[in-house]
């Protein structure tokens, strides 16, 4: 190949690389900046297949996720956290349960994280989520927007337990963020059937219309984290 052809080839590669960089820049949204807090929670139960869930990095080496992501026997699952290109062993600080409070707090060695993550702190929202409020779901695969909805959209039998809901179903352990303050609104826990009342044959019946996403709100996360741990 002549020098002119080699120069043309290098120029073509450079142009393609530049186009790809521009495309990626335009594909990103302001919401994507929150992805730095998203982590994968990996657990490997003895003699079973590895399981991957989601979680949120709070800062100072602390990760919050849903208790059922960690599992019923967390000390036998050897949990690990994937964050910032690092695969780190995790220590379970506190583990709840799906039937009570679906949260788990884990810790990792923060000194092994990139400096850009070591310096990060994820504030918890101090105000209660309001119906109609727009939020951002954050998980390692990306971000999506949702809205807080009223618990009146689900069965009355479930409203007392699942009273913080969004209008989409998101991955367990992923985090909901305030679109303006960028604070953590809650951690996704479960999907709950939605119902609507309809008159049929002179009677009011409840018909399933889909699913809502239940999340554990920041107020419960604040109460869940032991006072000795700060971020």
KEKE-577005 format. One record per residue (C-alpha): residue number from 1; y, z, x. Coordinates in nm, 3 decimals. Example, Ala and Ser with C-alpha at 12.3 -4.5 7.8 and 13.67 -1.06 7.14 Angstrom:
% residues 2
+-----+---------+---------+---------+
! num !       v !       w !       u !
+-----+---------+---------+---------+
!   1 !  -0.450 !   0.780 !   1.230 !
!   2 !  -0.106 !   0.714 !   1.367 !
+-----+---------+---------+---------+
END
This chain:
% residues 231
+-----+---------+---------+---------+
! num !       v !       w !       u !
+-----+---------+---------+---------+
!   1 !   0.000 !   0.000 !   0.000 !
!   2 !   0.342 !  -0.099 !   0.139 !
!   3 !   0.624 !   0.148 !   0.191 !
!   4 !   0.817 !   0.004 !  -0.102 !
!   5 !   0.518 !   0.053 !  -0.333 !
!   6 !   0.465 !   0.410 !  -0.211 !
!   7 !   0.833 !   0.487 !  -0.272 !
!   8 !   0.810 !   0.343 !  -0.622 !
!   9 !   0.499 !   0.552 !  -0.695 !
!  10 !   0.668 !   0.872 !  -0.574 !
!  11 !   0.973 !   0.789 !  -0.783 !
!  12 !   0.753 !   0.738 !  -1.088 !
!  13 !   0.581 !   1.073 !  -1.039 !
!  14 !   0.917 !   1.246 !  -1.001 !
!  15 !   1.045 !   1.089 !  -1.322 !
!  16 !   0.734 !   1.194 !  -1.516 !
!  17 !   0.763 !   1.553 !  -1.384 !
!  18 !   1.129 !   1.568 !  -1.481 !
!  19 !   1.055 !   1.441 !  -1.831 !
!  20 !   0.780 !   1.703 !  -1.875 !
!  21 !   1.013 !   1.982 !  -1.759 !
!  22 !   1.282 !   1.871 !  -2.004 !
!  23 !   1.028 !   1.848 !  -2.288 !
!  24 !   0.903 !   2.201 !  -2.219 !
!  25 !   1.259 !   2.334 !  -2.209 !
!  26 !   1.337 !   2.180 !  -2.547 !
!  27 !   1.007 !   2.300 !  -2.694 !
!  28 !   1.096 !   2.664 !  -2.622 !
!  29 !   1.297 !   2.867 !  -2.871 !
!  30 !   1.498 !   3.190 !  -2.831 !
!  31 !   1.203 !   3.373 !  -2.991 !
!  32 !   0.982 !   3.272 !  -2.698 !
!  33 !   1.169 !   3.510 !  -2.467 !
!  34 !   0.980 !   3.792 !  -2.643 !
!  35 !   0.646 !   3.655 !  -2.521 !
!  36 !   0.689 !   3.852 !  -2.199 !
!  37 !   0.579 !   4.159 !  -2.400 !
!  38 !   0.260 !   3.997 !  -2.535 !
!  39 !  -0.071 !   4.092 !  -2.373 !
!  40 !  -0.441 !   4.026 !  -2.420 !
!  41 !  -0.664 !   4.330 !  -2.464 !
!  42 !  -1.012 !   4.260 !  -2.328 !
!  43 !  -1.307 !   4.485 !  -2.400 !
!  44 !  -1.664 !   4.442 !  -2.276 !
!  45 !  -1.911 !   4.658 !  -2.473 !
!  46 !  -2.242 !   4.720 !  -2.292 !
!  47 !  -2.488 !   4.433 !  -2.346 !
!  48 !  -2.247 !   4.257 !  -2.581 !
!  49 !  -2.010 !   3.964 !  -2.556 !
!  50 !  -1.656 !   4.016 !  -2.432 !
!  51 !  -1.394 !   4.052 !  -2.707 !
!  52 !  -1.028 !   3.956 !  -2.677 !
!  53 !  -0.751 !   4.100 !  -2.894 !
!  54 !  -0.373 !   4.128 !  -2.875 !
!  55 !  -0.127 !   4.398 !  -2.779 !
!  56 !   0.234 !   4.461 !  -2.683 !
!  57 !   0.368 !   4.591 !  -2.352 !
!  58 !   0.614 !   4.874 !  -2.413 !
!  59 !   0.717 !   4.932 !  -2.053 !
!  60 !   0.640 !   5.186 !  -1.782 !
!  61 !   0.274 !   5.080 !  -1.783 !
!  62 !   0.215 !   5.146 !  -2.154 !
!  63 !   0.052 !   4.904 !  -2.400 !
!  64 !   0.029 !   4.952 !  -2.778 !
!  65 !  -0.229 !   4.773 !  -2.993 !
!  66 !  -0.436 !   4.828 !  -3.307 !
!  67 !  -0.712 !   5.089 !  -3.280 !
!  68 !  -0.977 !   4.851 !  -3.413 !
!  69 !  -0.894 !   4.606 !  -3.131 !
!  70 !  -1.006 !   4.873 !  -2.883 !
!  71 !  -1.304 !   4.974 !  -3.099 !
!  72 !  -1.484 !   5.288 !  -3.216 !
!  73 !  -1.625 !   5.374 !  -2.874 !
!  74 !  -1.338 !   5.283 !  -2.641 !
!  75 !  -1.466 !   5.470 !  -2.337 !
!  76 !  -1.774 !   5.243 !  -2.328 !
!  77 !  -1.588 !   4.913 !  -2.360 !
!  78 !  -1.410 !   4.911 !  -2.021 !
!  79 !  -1.084 !   4.771 !  -2.163 !
!  80 !  -0.863 !   4.547 !  -1.950 !
!  81 !  -0.516 !   4.406 !  -2.002 !
!  82 !  -0.413 !   4.049 !  -1.923 !
!  83 !  -0.039 !   4.037 !  -1.859 !
!  84 !   0.188 !   3.836 !  -1.632 !
!  85 !  -0.106 !   3.655 !  -1.478 !
!  86 !  -0.271 !   3.986 !  -1.386 !
!  87 !  -0.607 !   4.121 !  -1.507 !
!  88 !  -0.568 !   4.501 !  -1.495 !
!  89 !  -0.800 !   4.790 !  -1.580 !
!  90 !  -0.664 !   5.003 !  -1.863 !
!  91 !  -0.686 !   5.372 !  -1.939 !
!  92 !  -0.698 !   5.484 !  -2.301 !
!  93 !  -0.429 !   5.745 !  -2.362 !
!  94 !  -0.480 !   5.784 !  -2.737 !
!  95 !  -0.692 !   5.603 !  -2.993 !
!  96 !  -0.655 !   5.627 !  -3.370 !
!  97 !  -0.874 !   5.465 !  -3.634 !
!  98 !  -0.836 !   5.196 !  -3.896 !
!  99 !  -0.895 !   5.448 !  -4.175 !
! 100 !  -0.617 !   5.680 !  -4.057 !
! 101 !  -0.363 !   5.523 !  -3.821 !
! 102 !  -0.461 !   5.190 !  -3.671 !
! 103 !  -0.302 !   5.233 !  -3.329 !
! 104 !  -0.421 !   5.270 !  -2.971 !
! 105 !  -0.210 !   5.352 !  -2.666 !
! 106 !  -0.329 !   5.232 !  -2.325 !
! 107 !  -0.186 !   5.254 !  -1.975 !
! 108 !  -0.206 !   5.022 !  -1.676 !
! 109 !  -0.083 !   5.043 !  -1.317 !
! 110 !   0.271 !   4.908 !  -1.359 !
! 111 !   0.315 !   4.863 !  -0.983 !
! 112 !   0.069 !   4.572 !  -1.000 !
! 113 !   0.292 !   4.381 !  -1.242 !
! 114 !   0.549 !   4.118 !  -1.143 !
! 115 !   0.890 !   4.277 !  -1.093 !
! 116 !   1.028 !   4.082 !  -1.389 !
! 117 !   0.785 !   4.273 !  -1.614 !
! 118 !   0.806 !   4.609 !  -1.434 !
! 119 !   1.174 !   4.630 !  -1.526 !
! 120 !   1.116 !   4.548 !  -1.893 !
! 121 !   1.138 !   4.808 !  -2.169 !
! 122 !   1.050 !   4.726 !  -2.531 !
! 123 !   1.262 !   4.942 !  -2.766 !
! 124 !   1.119 !   5.059 !  -3.097 !
! 125 !   1.328 !   4.997 !  -3.407 !
! 126 !   1.478 !   5.313 !  -3.554 !
! 127 !   1.562 !   5.172 !  -3.898 !
! 128 !   1.299 !   5.116 !  -4.169 !
! 129 !   1.196 !   4.756 !  -4.243 !
! 130 !   1.353 !   4.618 !  -4.561 !
! 131 !   1.207 !   4.374 !  -4.814 !
! 132 !   1.326 !   4.023 !  -4.734 !
! 133 !   1.395 !   4.102 !  -4.368 !
! 134 !   1.296 !   3.823 !  -4.127 !
! 135 !   1.077 !   3.920 !  -3.833 !
! 136 !   0.911 !   3.750 !  -3.535 !
! 137 !   0.540 !   3.787 !  -3.471 !
! 138 !   0.469 !   3.784 !  -3.096 !
! 139 !   0.127 !   3.726 !  -2.940 !
! 140 !   0.006 !   3.559 !  -2.618 !
! 141 !  -0.026 !   3.217 !  -2.785 !
! 142 !   0.332 !   3.205 !  -2.912 !
! 143 !   0.573 !   3.328 !  -3.177 !
! 144 !   0.605 !   3.272 !  -3.552 !
! 145 !   0.853 !   3.395 !  -3.811 !
! 146 !   0.768 !   3.590 !  -4.125 !
! 147 !   0.937 !   3.803 !  -4.391 !
! 148 !   0.887 !   4.160 !  -4.504 !
! 149 !   0.757 !   4.166 !  -4.862 !
! 150 !   0.723 !   4.434 !  -5.128 !
! 151 !   0.397 !   4.631 !  -5.159 !
! 152 !   0.415 !   4.548 !  -5.531 !
! 153 !   0.252 !   4.216 !  -5.441 !
! 154 !  -0.081 !   4.389 !  -5.371 !
! 155 !  -0.317 !   4.597 !  -5.586 !
! 156 !  -0.170 !   4.932 !  -5.701 !
! 157 !  -0.478 !   5.101 !  -5.551 !
! 158 !  -0.378 !   4.976 !  -5.206 !
! 159 !  -0.001 !   5.021 !  -5.220 !
! 160 !  -0.004 !   5.381 !  -5.099 !
! 161 !  -0.196 !   5.291 !  -4.784 !
! 162 !  -0.061 !   4.944 !  -4.708 !
! 163 !   0.309 !   4.974 !  -4.781 !
! 164 !   0.456 !   4.771 !  -4.494 !
! 165 !   0.371 !   4.403 !  -4.538 !
! 166 !   0.470 !   4.053 !  -4.429 !
! 167 !   0.412 !   3.724 !  -4.609 !
! 168 !   0.178 !   3.580 !  -4.342 !
! 169 !  -0.145 !   3.691 !  -4.176 !
! 170 !  -0.108 !   3.736 !  -3.800 !
! 171 !  -0.349 !   3.844 !  -3.520 !
! 172 !  -0.440 !   4.213 !  -3.506 !
! 173 !  -0.250 !   4.398 !  -3.236 !
! 174 !   0.032 !   4.146 !  -3.217 !
! 175 !   0.387 !   4.275 !  -3.249 !
! 176 !   0.660 !   4.220 !  -3.506 !
! 177 !   1.015 !   4.209 !  -3.372 !
! 178 !   1.356 !   4.228 !  -3.537 !
! 179 !   1.515 !   3.882 !  -3.513 !
! 180 !   1.857 !   4.023 !  -3.424 !
! 181 !   1.803 !   4.350 !  -3.237 !
! 182 !   1.480 !   4.230 !  -3.070 !
! 183 !   1.330 !   4.578 !  -3.116 !
! 184 !   0.966 !   4.634 !  -3.215 !
! 185 !   0.928 !   4.660 !  -3.593 !
! 186 !   0.553 !   4.725 !  -3.593 !
! 187 !   0.200 !   4.633 !  -3.485 !
! 188 !  -0.017 !   4.404 !  -3.700 !
! 189 !  -0.323 !   4.582 !  -3.838 !
! 190 !  -0.492 !   4.397 !  -4.126 !
! 191 !  -0.476 !   4.136 !  -4.399 !
! 192 !  -0.454 !   4.262 !  -4.757 !
! 193 !  -0.528 !   4.063 !  -5.077 !
! 194 !  -0.223 !   3.969 !  -5.282 !
! 195 !  -0.232 !   3.963 !  -5.662 !
! 196 !  -0.017 !   3.830 !  -5.943 !
! 197 !  -0.034 !   3.934 !  -6.307 !
! 198 !  -0.103 !   3.663 !  -6.565 !
! 199 !  -0.155 !   3.669 !  -6.939 !
! 200 !  -0.491 !   3.531 !  -7.051 !
! 201 !  -0.626 !   3.555 !  -7.405 !
! 202 !  -0.372 !   3.817 !  -7.504 !
! 203 !  -0.448 !   4.034 !  -7.200 !
! 204 !  -0.277 !   4.086 !  -6.864 !
! 205 !  -0.512 !   4.010 !  -6.575 !
! 206 !  -0.458 !   4.026 !  -6.200 !
! 207 !  -0.546 !   3.714 !  -6.007 !
! 208 !  -0.582 !   3.686 !  -5.630 !
! 209 !  -0.311 !   3.463 !  -5.482 !
! 210 !  -0.377 !   3.492 !  -5.106 !
! 211 !  -0.325 !   3.751 !  -4.837 !
! 212 !  -0.040 !   3.956 !  -4.695 !
! 213 !  -0.028 !   4.100 !  -4.344 !
! 214 !  -0.016 !   4.478 !  -4.307 !
! 215 !   0.157 !   4.629 !  -4.004 !
! 216 !   0.191 !   4.984 !  -3.870 !
! 217 !   0.569 !   5.045 !  -3.862 !
! 218 !   0.769 !   5.164 !  -3.563 !
! 219 !   0.827 !   5.505 !  -3.724 !
! 220 !   0.451 !   5.572 !  -3.710 !
! 221 !   0.429 !   5.436 !  -3.355 !
! 222 !   0.699 !   5.683 !  -3.247 !
! 223 !   0.502 !   5.971 !  -3.399 !
! 224 !   0.176 !   5.842 !  -3.247 !
! 225 !   0.291 !   5.827 !  -2.884 !
! 226 !   0.254 !   6.167 !  -2.710 !
! 227 !   0.589 !   6.319 !  -2.605 !
! 228 !   0.486 !   6.320 !  -2.238 !
! 229 !   0.487 !   5.938 !  -2.226 !
! 230 !   0.815 !   5.754 !  -2.194 !
! 231 !   0.903 !   5.387 !  -2.159 !
+-----+---------+---------+---------+
END
